[in-house]
Amino acid sequence: MTLDIVIIGVGILVFVVPAAWSRIHGPVAEERRQLDGERQRLAHERRRLAAAAQPVAGGRRSGCPWCGFPISPPPG
């Protein structure tokens, strides 16, 4: 009898609680993913606009071609 109660309790903890938790917190996670995607899109757009606004120095841009990080020109 006690074993049956323990098995039912574990089943509830394993199957019912996670499903209920995801129903409660699901919309918040989806909104967070959408906002994160929007933030990444805006960051990419800012990097693209910053790269386009940089003056061309000797036919080359003065930043990293992949990430746009400013790299100082070689001395001399």
PyMOL Python script that loads the backbone (N, CA, C, O; Angstrom):
from pymol import cmd

cmd.read_pdbstr("""\
ATOM      1  N   MET A   1       0.818  -1.192   0.000  1.00  0.00           N
ATOM      2  CA  MET A   1       0.000   0.000   0.000  1.00  0.00           C
ATOM      3  C   MET A   1       0.864   1.260   0.000  1.00  0.00           C
ATOM      4  O   MET A   1       0.613   2.194  -0.761  1.00  0.00           O
ATOM      5  N   THR A   2       1.877   1.278   0.854  1.00  0.00           N
ATOM      6  CA  THR A   2       2.763   2.436   0.910  1.00  0.00           C
ATOM      7  C   THR A   2       3.538   2.574  -0.394  1.00  0.00           C
ATOM      8  O   THR A   2       3.781   3.686  -0.863  1.00  0.00           O
ATOM      9  N   LEU A   3       3.924   1.442  -0.980  1.00  0.00           N
ATOM     10  CA  LEU A   3       4.662   1.474  -2.247  1.00  0.00           C
ATOM     11  C   LEU A   3       3.794   2.066  -3.354  1.00  0.00           C
ATOM     12  O   LEU A   3       4.290   2.814  -4.196  1.00  0.00           O
ATOM     13  N   ASP A   4       2.501   1.736  -3.359  1.00  0.00           N
ATOM     14  CA  ASP A   4       1.591   2.295  -4.360  1.00  0.00           C
ATOM     15  C   ASP A   4       1.502   3.817  -4.229  1.00  0.00           C
ATOM     16  O   ASP A   4       1.502   4.529  -5.233  1.00  0.00           O
ATOM     17  N   ILE A   5       1.427   4.302  -3.018  1.00  0.00           N
ATOM     18  CA  ILE A   5       1.352   5.748  -2.791  1.00  0.00           C
ATOM     19  C   ILE A   5       2.639   6.428  -3.247  1.00  0.00           C
ATOM     20  O   ILE A   5       2.592   7.507  -3.837  1.00  0.00           O
ATOM     21  N   VAL A   6       3.784   5.808  -2.979  1.00  0.00           N
ATOM     22  CA  VAL A   6       5.071   6.370  -3.401  1.00  0.00           C
ATOM     23  C   VAL A   6       5.158   6.399  -4.927  1.00  0.00           C
ATOM     24  O   VAL A   6       5.618   7.386  -5.502  1.00  0.00           O
ATOM     25  N   ILE A   7       4.723   5.332  -5.581  1.00  0.00           N
ATOM     26  CA  ILE A   7       4.773   5.283  -7.053  1.00  0.00           C
ATOM     27  C   ILE A   7       3.861   6.347  -7.648  1.00  0.00           C
ATOM     28  O   ILE A   7       4.249   7.015  -8.606  1.00  0.00           O
ATOM     29  N   ILE A   8       2.672   6.518  -7.109  1.00  0.00           N
ATOM     30  CA  ILE A   8       1.751   7.548  -7.611  1.00  0.00           C
ATOM     31  C   ILE A   8       2.336   8.939  -7.366  1.00  0.00           C
ATOM     32  O   ILE A   8       2.246   9.808  -8.235  1.00  0.00           O
ATOM     33  N   GLY A   9       2.934   9.158  -6.193  1.00  0.00           N
ATOM     34  CA  GLY A   9       3.538  10.454  -5.892  1.00  0.00           C
ATOM     35  C   GLY A   9       4.675  10.789  -6.839  1.00  0.00           C
ATOM     36  O   GLY A   9       4.789  11.921  -7.309  1.00  0.00           O
ATOM     37  N   VAL A  10       5.522   9.797  -7.119  1.00  0.00           N
ATOM     38  CA  VAL A  10       6.638  10.025  -8.054  1.00  0.00           C
ATOM     39  C   VAL A  10       6.103  10.286  -9.455  1.00  0.00           C
ATOM     40  O   VAL A  10       6.627  11.144 -10.165  1.00  0.00           O
ATOM     41  N   GLY A  11       5.073   9.562  -9.859  1.00  0.00           N
ATOM     42  CA  GLY A  11       4.471   9.787 -11.174  1.00  0.00           C
ATOM     43  C   GLY A  11       3.922  11.191 -11.307  1.00  0.00           C
ATOM     44  O   GLY A  11       4.072  11.827 -12.351  1.00  0.00           O
ATOM     45  N   ILE A  12       3.288  11.676 -10.255  1.00  0.00           N
ATOM     46  CA  ILE A  12       2.768  13.046 -10.290  1.00  0.00           C
ATOM     47  C   ILE A  12       3.915  14.039 -10.386  1.00  0.00           C
ATOM     48  O   ILE A  12       3.844  14.999 -11.154  1.00  0.00           O
ATOM     49  N   LEU A  13       4.979  13.816  -9.606  1.00  0.00           N
ATOM     50  CA  LEU A  13       6.125  14.741  -9.655  1.00  0.00           C
ATOM     51  C   LEU A  13       6.812  14.724 -11.011  1.00  0.00           C
ATOM     52  O   LEU A  13       7.294  15.757 -11.476  1.00  0.00           O
ATOM     53  N   VAL A  14       6.860  13.559 -11.650  1.00  0.00           N
ATOM     54  CA  VAL A  14       7.591  13.448 -12.921  1.00  0.00           C
ATOM     55  C   VAL A  14       6.759  13.936 -14.101  1.00  0.00           C
ATOM     56  O   VAL A  14       7.299  14.570 -15.008  1.00  0.00           O
ATOM     57  N   PHE A  15       5.452  13.655 -14.109  1.00  0.00           N
ATOM     58  CA  PHE A  15       4.655  13.954 -15.294  1.00  0.00           C
ATOM     59  C   PHE A  15       3.724  15.156 -15.143  1.00  0.00           C
ATOM     60  O   PHE A  15       3.593  15.945 -16.079  1.00  0.00           O
ATOM     61  N   VAL A  16       3.090  15.310 -14.015  1.00  0.00           N
ATOM     62  CA  VAL A  16       2.072  16.349 -13.874  1.00  0.00           C
ATOM     63  C   VAL A  16       2.680  17.712 -13.549  1.00  0.00           C
ATOM     64  O   VAL A  16       2.295  18.717 -14.145  1.00  0.00           O
ATOM     65  N   VAL A  17       3.609  17.754 -12.626  1.00  0.00           N
ATOM     66  CA  VAL A  17       4.186  19.033 -12.203  1.00  0.00           C
ATOM     67  C   VAL A  17       4.923  19.745 -13.354  1.00  0.00           C
ATOM     68  O   VAL A  17       4.705  20.941 -13.544  1.00  0.00           O
ATOM     69  N   PRO A  18       5.787  19.059 -14.132  1.00  0.00           N
ATOM     70  CA  PRO A  18       6.441  19.780 -15.245  1.00  0.00           C
ATOM     71  C   PRO A  18       5.450  20.289 -16.297  1.00  0.00           C
ATOM     72  O   PRO A  18       5.645  21.369 -16.855  1.00  0.00           O
ATOM     73  N   ALA A  19       4.393  19.525 -16.573  1.00  0.00           N
ATOM     74  CA  ALA A  19       3.400  19.977 -17.557  1.00  0.00           C
ATOM     75  C   ALA A  19       2.668  21.212 -17.043  1.00  0.00           C
ATOM     76  O   ALA A  19       2.443  22.160 -17.796  1.00  0.00           O
ATOM     77  N   ALA A  20       2.300  21.204 -15.780  1.00  0.00           N
ATOM     78  CA  ALA A  20       1.618  22.363 -15.201  1.00  0.00           C
ATOM     79  C   ALA A  20       2.546  23.575 -15.168  1.00  0.00           C
ATOM     80  O   ALA A  20       2.124  24.697 -15.444  1.00  0.00           O
ATOM     81  N   TRP A  21       3.798  23.342 -14.833  1.00  0.00           N
ATOM     82  CA  TRP A  21       4.779  24.432 -14.771  1.00  0.00           C
ATOM     83  C   TRP A  21       4.964  25.077 -16.145  1.00  0.00           C
ATOM     84  O   TRP A  21       5.037  26.301 -16.256  1.00  0.00           O
ATOM     85  N   SER A  22       5.039  24.244 -17.198  1.00  0.00           N
ATOM     86  CA  SER A  22       5.235  24.801 -18.536  1.00  0.00           C
ATOM     87  C   SER A  22       3.998  25.553 -19.006  1.00  0.00           C
ATOM     88  O   SER A  22       4.119  26.520 -19.757  1.00  0.00           O
ATOM     89  N   ARG A  23       2.811  25.131 -18.582  1.00  0.00           N
ATOM     90  CA  ARG A  23       1.603  25.880 -18.948  1.00  0.00           C
ATOM     91  C   ARG A  23       1.578  27.246 -18.275  1.00  0.00           C
ATOM     92  O   ARG A  23       1.151  28.236 -18.868  1.00  0.00           O
ATOM     93  N   ILE A  24       2.035  27.284 -17.047  1.00  0.00           N
ATOM     94  CA  ILE A  24       2.021  28.542 -16.310  1.00  0.00           C
ATOM     95  C   ILE A  24       3.072  29.504 -16.859  1.00  0.00           C
ATOM     96  O   ILE A  24       2.785  30.687 -17.039  1.00  0.00           O
ATOM     97  N   HIS A  25       4.274  29.020 -17.125  1.00  0.00           N
ATOM     98  CA  HIS A  25       5.390  29.877 -17.520  1.00  0.00           C
ATOM     99  C   HIS A  25       5.684  29.835 -19.010  1.00  0.00           C
ATOM    100  O   HIS A  25       6.659  30.446 -19.448  1.00  0.00           O
ATOM    101  N   GLY A  26       4.889  29.147 -19.800  1.00  0.00           N
ATOM    102  CA  GLY A  26       5.119  29.048 -21.242  1.00  0.00           C
ATOM    103  C   GLY A  26       5.059  30.370 -21.971  1.00  0.00           C
ATOM    104  O   GLY A  26       5.985  30.687 -22.718  1.00  0.00           O
ATOM    105  N   PRO A  27       3.999  31.166 -21.787  1.00  0.00           N
ATOM    106  CA  PRO A  27       3.904  32.428 -22.532  1.00  0.00           C
ATOM    107  C   PRO A  27       5.038  33.402 -22.204  1.00  0.00           C
ATOM    108  O   PRO A  27       5.468  34.158 -23.075  1.00  0.00           O
ATOM    109  N   VAL A  28       5.519  33.393 -20.979  1.00  0.00           N
ATOM    110  CA  VAL A  28       6.613  34.282 -20.605  1.00  0.00           C
ATOM    111  C   VAL A  28       7.881  33.894 -21.371  1.00  0.00           C
ATOM    112  O   VAL A  28       8.607  34.758 -21.863  1.00  0.00           O
ATOM    113  N   ALA A  29       8.141  32.588 -21.465  1.00  0.00           N
ATOM    114  CA  ALA A  29       9.327  32.122 -22.182  1.00  0.00           C
ATOM    115  C   ALA A  29       9.233  32.462 -23.667  1.00  0.00           C
ATOM    116  O   ALA A  29      10.229  32.852 -24.275  1.00  0.00           O
ATOM    117  N   GLU A  30       8.046  32.317 -24.255  1.00  0.00           N
ATOM    118  CA  GLU A  30       7.873  32.634 -25.671  1.00  0.00           C
ATOM    119  C   GLU A  30       8.096  34.127 -25.912  1.00  0.00           C
ATOM    120  O   GLU A  30       8.738  34.509 -26.891  1.00  0.00           O
ATOM    121  N   GLU A  31       7.572  34.965 -25.031  1.00  0.00           N
ATOM    122  CA  GLU A  31       7.785  36.404 -25.171  1.00  0.00           C
ATOM    123  C   GLU A  31       9.262  36.752 -25.029  1.00  0.00           C
ATOM    124  O   GLU A  31       9.767  37.622 -25.739  1.00  0.00           O
ATOM    125  N   ARG A  32       9.952  36.083 -24.121  1.00  0.00           N
ATOM    126  CA  ARG A  32      11.388  36.320 -23.939  1.00  0.00           C
ATOM    127  C   ARG A  32      12.163  35.937 -25.194  1.00  0.00           C
ATOM    128  O   ARG A  32      13.098  36.636 -25.583  1.00  0.00           O
ATOM    129  N   ARG A  33      11.779  34.827 -25.833  1.00  0.00           N
ATOM    130  CA  ARG A  33      12.461  34.429 -27.073  1.00  0.00           C
ATOM    131  C   ARG A  33      12.224  35.449 -28.179  1.00  0.00           C
ATOM    132  O   ARG A  33      13.139  35.765 -28.940  1.00  0.00           O
ATOM    133  N   GLN A  34      11.002  35.964 -28.272  1.00  0.00           N
ATOM    134  CA  GLN A  34      10.710  36.969 -29.299  1.00  0.00           C
ATOM    135  C   GLN A  34      11.500  38.247 -29.058  1.00  0.00           C
ATOM    136  O   GLN A  34      12.037  38.831 -29.999  1.00  0.00           O
ATOM    137  N   LEU A  35      11.573  38.681 -27.814  1.00  0.00           N
ATOM    138  CA  LEU A  35      12.331  39.893 -27.504  1.00  0.00           C
ATOM    139  C   LEU A  35      13.821  39.692 -27.765  1.00  0.00           C
ATOM    140  O   LEU A  35      14.502  40.607 -28.229  1.00  0.00           O
ATOM    141  N   ASP A  36      14.329  38.490 -27.465  1.00  0.00           N
ATOM    142  CA  ASP A  36      15.736  38.210 -27.717  1.00  0.00           C
ATOM    143  C   ASP A  36      16.029  38.231 -29.213  1.00  0.00           C
ATOM    144  O   ASP A  36      17.064  38.749 -29.633  1.00  0.00           O
ATOM    145  N   GLY A  37      15.137  37.679 -30.016  1.00  0.00           N
ATOM    146  CA  GLY A  37      15.306  37.718 -31.471  1.00  0.00           C
ATOM    147  C   GLY A  37      15.278  39.138 -31.999  1.00  0.00           C
ATOM    148  O   GLY A  37      16.052  39.498 -32.886  1.00  0.00           O
ATOM    149  N   GLU A  38      14.379  39.945 -31.448  1.00  0.00           N
ATOM    150  CA  GLU A  38      14.298  41.354 -31.858  1.00  0.00           C
ATOM    151  C   GLU A  38      15.572  42.101 -31.467  1.00  0.00           C
ATOM    152  O   GLU A  38      16.071  42.923 -32.235  1.00  0.00           O
ATOM    153  N   ARG A  39      16.098  41.818 -30.270  1.00  0.00           N
ATOM    154  CA  ARG A  39      17.324  42.477 -29.818  1.00  0.00           C
ATOM    155  C   ARG A  39      18.493  42.076 -30.709  1.00  0.00           C
ATOM    156  O   ARG A  39      19.329  42.916 -31.041  1.00  0.00           O
ATOM    157  N   GLN A  40      18.567  40.809 -31.100  1.00  0.00           N
ATOM    158  CA  GLN A  40      19.651  40.370 -31.980  1.00  0.00           C
ATOM    159  C   GLN A  40      19.532  41.026 -33.351  1.00  0.00           C
ATOM    160  O   GLN A  40      20.537  41.414 -33.947  1.00  0.00           O
ATOM    161  N   ARG A  41      18.295  41.149 -33.852  1.00  0.00           N
ATOM    162  CA  ARG A  41      18.097  41.784 -35.154  1.00  0.00           C
ATOM    163  C   ARG A  41      18.524  43.249 -35.113  1.00  0.00           C
ATOM    164  O   ARG A  41      19.169  43.736 -36.042  1.00  0.00           O
ATOM    165  N   LEU A  42      18.165  43.951 -34.037  1.00  0.00           N
ATOM    166  CA  LEU A  42      18.556  45.357 -33.908  1.00  0.00           C
ATOM    167  C   LEU A  42      20.065  45.514 -33.768  1.00  0.00           C
ATOM    168  O   LEU A  42      20.644  46.441 -34.335  1.00  0.00           O
ATOM    169  N   ALA A  43      20.712  44.618 -33.019  1.00  0.00           N
ATOM    170  CA  ALA A  43      22.168  44.685 -32.874  1.00  0.00           C
ATOM    171  C   ALA A  43      22.851  44.453 -34.216  1.00  0.00           C
ATOM    172  O   ALA A  43      23.830  45.125 -34.541  1.00  0.00           O
ATOM    173  N   HIS A  44      22.341  43.511 -34.991  1.00  0.00           N
ATOM    174  CA  HIS A  44      22.916  43.247 -36.312  1.00  0.00           C
ATOM    175  C   HIS A  44      22.741  44.466 -37.219  1.00  0.00           C
ATOM    176  O   HIS A  44      23.658  44.844 -37.948  1.00  0.00           O
ATOM    177  N   GLU A  45      21.565  45.072 -37.165  1.00  0.00           N
ATOM    178  CA  GLU A  45      21.311  46.258 -37.981  1.00  0.00           C
ATOM    179  C   GLU A  45      22.223  47.417 -37.574  1.00  0.00           C
ATOM    180  O   GLU A  45      22.732  48.134 -38.436  1.00  0.00           O
ATOM    181  N   ARG A  46      22.432  47.606 -36.269  1.00  0.00           N
ATOM    182  CA  ARG A  46      23.342  48.668 -35.804  1.00  0.00           C
ATOM    183  C   ARG A  46      24.769  48.418 -36.289  1.00  0.00           C
ATOM    184  O   ARG A  46      25.450  49.343 -36.732  1.00  0.00           O
ATOM    185  N   ARG A  47      25.221  47.155 -36.204  1.00  0.00           N
ATOM    186  CA  ARG A  47      26.585  46.855 -36.687  1.00  0.00           C
ATOM    187  C   ARG A  47      26.704  47.104 -38.182  1.00  0.00           C
ATOM    188  O   ARG A  47      27.719  47.619 -38.651  1.00  0.00           O
ATOM    189  N   ARG A  48      25.663  46.737 -38.933  1.00  0.00           N
ATOM    190  CA  ARG A  48      25.698  46.936 -40.376  1.00  0.00           C
ATOM    191  C   ARG A  48      25.738  48.434 -40.701  1.00  0.00           C
ATOM    192  O   ARG A  48      26.501  48.854 -41.571  1.00  0.00           O
ATOM    193  N   LEU A  49      24.936  49.228 -40.021  1.00  0.00           N
ATOM    194  CA  LEU A  49      24.924  50.675 -40.271  1.00  0.00           C
ATOM    195  C   LEU A  49      26.234  51.331 -39.831  1.00  0.00           C
ATOM    196  O   LEU A  49      26.724  52.245 -40.493  1.00  0.00           O
ATOM    197  N   ALA A  50      26.801  50.865 -38.714  1.00  0.00           N
ATOM    198  CA  ALA A  50      28.077  51.421 -38.261  1.00  0.00           C
ATOM    199  C   ALA A  50      29.193  51.084 -39.248  1.00  0.00           C
ATOM    200  O   ALA A  50      30.063  51.914 -39.510  1.00  0.00           O
ATOM    201  N   ALA A  51      29.169  49.878 -39.790  1.00  0.00           N
ATOM    202  CA  ALA A  51      30.191  49.487 -40.759  1.00  0.00           C
ATOM    203  C   ALA A  51      30.043  50.298 -42.041  1.00  0.00           C
ATOM    204  O   ALA A  51      31.043  50.657 -42.663  1.00  0.00           O
ATOM    205  N   ALA A  52      28.824  50.588 -42.439  1.00  0.00           N
ATOM    206  CA  ALA A  52      28.606  51.373 -43.658  1.00  0.00           C
ATOM    207  C   ALA A  52      28.990  52.831 -43.451  1.00  0.00           C
ATOM    208  O   ALA A  52      29.369  53.507 -44.407  1.00  0.00           O
ATOM    209  N   ALA A  53      28.899  53.329 -42.218  1.00  0.00           N
ATOM    210  CA  ALA A  53      29.203  54.735 -41.954  1.00  0.00           C
ATOM    211  C   ALA A  53      30.700  54.995 -41.758  1.00  0.00           C
ATOM    212  O   ALA A  53      31.132  56.147 -41.812  1.00  0.00           O
ATOM    213  N   GLN A  54      31.492  53.952 -41.533  1.00  0.00           N
ATOM    214  CA  GLN A  54      32.925  54.152 -41.319  1.00  0.00           C
ATOM    215  C   GLN A  54      33.589  54.599 -42.614  1.00  0.00           C
ATOM    216  O   GLN A  54      33.279  54.080 -43.687  1.00  0.00           O
ATOM    217  N   PRO A  55      34.491  55.548 -42.517  1.00  0.00           N
ATOM    218  CA  PRO A  55      35.202  55.971 -43.733  1.00  0.00           C
ATOM    219  C   PRO A  55      36.152  54.864 -44.201  1.00  0.00           C
ATOM    220  O   PRO A  55      36.729  54.124 -43.405  1.00  0.00           O
ATOM    221  N   VAL A  56      36.284  54.789 -45.501  1.00  0.00           N
ATOM    222  CA  VAL A  56      37.174  53.781 -46.077  1.00  0.00           C
ATOM    223  C   VAL A  56      38.603  54.311 -45.991  1.00  0.00           C
ATOM    224  O   VAL A  56      38.900  55.397 -46.489  1.00  0.00           O
ATOM    225  N   ALA A  57      39.492  53.532 -45.352  1.00  0.00           N
ATOM    226  CA  ALA A  57      40.887  53.952 -45.173  1.00  0.00           C
ATOM    227  C   ALA A  57      41.775  53.105 -46.070  1.00  0.00           C
ATOM    228  O   ALA A  57      42.043  51.943 -45.767  1.00  0.00           O
ATOM    229  N   GLY A  58      42.227  53.682 -47.164  1.00  0.00           N
ATOM    230  CA  GLY A  58      43.140  52.966 -48.054  1.00  0.00           C
ATOM    231  C   GLY A  58      42.479  51.773 -48.736  1.00  0.00           C
ATOM    232  O   GLY A  58      43.140  50.768 -48.998  1.00  0.00           O
ATOM    233  N   GLY A  59      41.202  51.872 -49.021  1.00  0.00           N
ATOM    234  CA  GLY A  59      40.518  50.779 -49.684  1.00  0.00           C
ATOM    235  C   GLY A  59      40.055  49.691 -48.721  1.00  0.00           C
ATOM    236  O   GLY A  59      39.373  48.756 -49.138  1.00  0.00           O
ATOM    237  N   ARG A  60      40.406  49.793 -47.454  1.00  0.00           N
ATOM    238  CA  ARG A  60      39.994  48.789 -46.466  1.00  0.00           C
ATOM    239  C   ARG A  60      39.272  49.484 -45.331  1.00  0.00           C
ATOM    240  O   ARG A  60      39.535  50.647 -45.028  1.00  0.00           O
ATOM    241  N   ARG A  61      38.382  48.777 -44.726  1.00  0.00           N
ATOM    242  CA  ARG A  61      37.745  49.295 -43.511  1.00  0.00           C
ATOM    243  C   ARG A  61      38.695  49.053 -42.360  1.00  0.00           C
ATOM    244  O   ARG A  61      39.495  48.118 -42.383  1.00  0.00           O
ATOM    245  N   SER A  62      38.601  49.903 -41.354  1.00  0.00           N
ATOM    246  CA  SER A  62      39.547  49.824 -40.254  1.00  0.00           C
ATOM    247  C   SER A  62      39.102  48.882 -39.151  1.00  0.00           C
ATOM    248  O   SER A  62      39.711  48.874 -38.081  1.00  0.00           O
ATOM    249  N   GLY A  63      38.069  48.091 -39.369  1.00  0.00           N
ATOM    250  CA  GLY A  63      37.581  47.183 -38.344  1.00  0.00           C
ATOM    251  C   GLY A  63      37.644  45.748 -38.807  1.00  0.00           C
ATOM    252  O   GLY A  63      37.963  45.458 -39.960  1.00  0.00           O
ATOM    253  N   CYS A  64      37.339  44.869 -37.900  1.00  0.00           N
ATOM    254  CA  CYS A  64      37.293  43.448 -38.207  1.00  0.00           C
ATOM    255  C   CYS A  64      36.180  43.203 -39.231  1.00  0.00           C
ATOM    256  O   CYS A  64      35.064  43.686 -39.043  1.00  0.00           O
ATOM    257  N   PRO A  65      36.460  42.463 -40.311  1.00  0.00           N
ATOM    258  CA  PRO A  65      35.430  42.268 -41.331  1.00  0.00           C
ATOM    259  C   PRO A  65      34.270  41.396 -40.866  1.00  0.00           C
ATOM    260  O   PRO A  65      33.192  41.448 -41.459  1.00  0.00           O
ATOM    261  N   TRP A  66      34.463  40.603 -39.828  1.00  0.00           N
ATOM    262  CA  TRP A  66      33.398  39.704 -39.375  1.00  0.00           C
ATOM    263  C   TRP A  66      32.529  40.336 -38.301  1.00  0.00           C
ATOM    264  O   TRP A  66      31.304  40.246 -38.375  1.00  0.00           O
ATOM    265  N   CYS A  67      33.133  40.971 -37.307  1.00  0.00           N
ATOM    266  CA  CYS A  67      32.335  41.474 -36.182  1.00  0.00           C
ATOM    267  C   CYS A  67      32.287  43.004 -36.139  1.00  0.00           C
ATOM    268  O   CYS A  67      31.458  43.557 -35.415  1.00  0.00           O
ATOM    269  N   GLY A  68      33.138  43.704 -36.882  1.00  0.00           N
ATOM    270  CA  GLY A  68      33.131  45.160 -36.875  1.00  0.00           C
ATOM    271  C   GLY A  68      33.916  45.791 -35.749  1.00  0.00           C
ATOM    272  O   GLY A  68      33.891  47.011 -35.588  1.00  0.00           O
ATOM    273  N   PHE A  69      34.622  44.976 -34.954  1.00  0.00           N
ATOM    274  CA  PHE A  69      35.421  45.498 -33.844  1.00  0.00           C
ATOM    275  C   PHE A  69      36.515  46.378 -34.411  1.00  0.00           C
ATOM    276  O   PHE A  69      37.206  45.957 -35.339  1.00  0.00           O
ATOM    277  N   PRO A  70      36.704  47.596 -33.889  1.00  0.00           N
ATOM    278  CA  PRO A  70      37.708  48.498 -34.447  1.00  0.00           C
ATOM    279  C   PRO A  70      39.121  47.978 -34.198  1.00  0.00           C
ATOM    280  O   PRO A  70      39.486  47.619 -33.078  1.00  0.00           O
ATOM    281  N   ILE A  71      39.890  47.948 -35.255  1.00  0.00           N
ATOM    282  CA  ILE A  71      41.286  47.518 -35.172  1.00  0.00           C
ATOM    283  C   ILE A  71      42.137  48.716 -35.595  1.00  0.00           C
ATOM    284  O   ILE A  71      41.896  49.326 -36.636  1.00  0.00           O
ATOM    285  N   SER A  72      43.128  49.039 -34.778  1.00  0.00           N
ATOM    286  CA  SER A  72      43.966  50.182 -35.116  1.00  0.00           C
ATOM    287  C   SER A  72      44.825  49.836 -36.328  1.00  0.00           C
ATOM    288  O   SER A  72      45.236  48.686 -36.482  1.00  0.00           O
ATOM    289  N   PRO A  73      45.097  50.803 -37.181  1.00  0.00           N
ATOM    290  CA  PRO A  73      45.918  50.541 -38.354  1.00  0.00           C
ATOM    291  C   PRO A  73      47.354  50.221 -37.955  1.00  0.00           C
ATOM    292  O   PRO A  73      47.811  50.662 -36.900  1.00  0.00           O
ATOM    293  N   PRO A  74      48.052  49.484 -38.757  1.00  0.00           N
ATOM    294  CA  PRO A  74      49.447  49.162 -38.445  1.00  0.00           C
ATOM    295  C   PRO A  74      50.310  50.436 -38.421  1.00  0.00           C
ATOM    296  O   PRO A  74      50.069  51.357 -39.201  1.00  0.00           O
ATOM    297  N   PRO A  75      51.291  50.490 -37.549  1.00  0.00           N
ATOM    298  CA  PRO A  75      52.135  51.676 -37.476  1.00  0.00           C
ATOM    299  C   PRO A  75      53.009  51.814 -38.731  1.00  0.00           C
ATOM    300  O   PRO A  75      53.472  50.832 -39.313  1.00  0.00           O
ATOM    301  N   GLY A  76      53.205  53.038 -39.105  1.00  0.00           N
ATOM    302  CA  GLY A  76      54.151  53.298 -40.197  1.00  0.00           C
ATOM    303  C   GLY A  76      53.541  53.656 -41.446  1.00  0.00           C
ATOM    304  O   GLY A  76      54.242  53.895 -42.429  1.00  0.00           O
TER     305      GLY A  76
END
""", "prot")
cmd.dss("prot")
cmd.show_as("cartoon", "prot")
cmd.util.cbc("prot")
cmd.orient("prot")
